Amino acid sequence: MNTGYEQHLEWVKKRRAELRQKLAKLFPEPADLSLEIGCGHGHWMADFAAAFPEKQCLGVDLIGDRIERAEKKVARAGTSNARFVRGEAFEVLDLMPDHVRLNEVFILFPDPWPKKRHWKNRLFSQKFLSELAKRCRLGVRCYFRTDHDPYFEWAEEVVAEQDLWSREHEFVWPFERETVFQNRAESYQSLVVVKQ
């Protein structure tokens, strides 16, 4: 094994340990969370948390600056039920304390990775739904919204090809707050799946 690869493995190990520790600190007791993956600057999650003060909320994003802005936003608003963490979705799901469960999940306008060679990077996938199911009780809903028609069609196919989640054809979107990407979109589509 070369030194560069060993250093990378050590860095990954350290990053995962720090994320595990942060999640354990944020949620030291059993919790049912409303989770937003790809929360950006936290506009949507901050407003959602303010509208539902009885819910514990967690926003996740890969970019640290976005998380810092989101945390400042809820601090200014005095919202105590919203937290944010920098991390990759699969790692957050994997490293969350065992006593934490998801009550609902929101994926709003994720990167569609439009080029075919990049489709493997799309978050909404069978692998993702499988990992997500491990953290969800029966009846939990995952809300997905995109302005990219091919990604929406992909998501429909993903749902049809697995049996852990079923599509809900008639639904009420639980909270409307226009996101930055929603504001830019000419149109968008929404998909809701329910844990079986």
Buried (B, 14 or more C-beta within 10 A) or exposed (E): EEEEEEEEEEEEEEBBEEBBEBBBEBBEEEBBBBBBBBBBBBBBBBBBBBEBEEBBBBBBBEEEEBBBBBBBBBEEEEBEBBBBBBBBBBBBBBBBBEEBBBBBBBBBBBBBBEEEEEBEEBBBBBEBBEBBBEBBEEEBBBBBBBBBEEBBEBBBEBBEEBEBBBEEEEBEEBBEBEBEBBEEBEEBBEBBBBBE
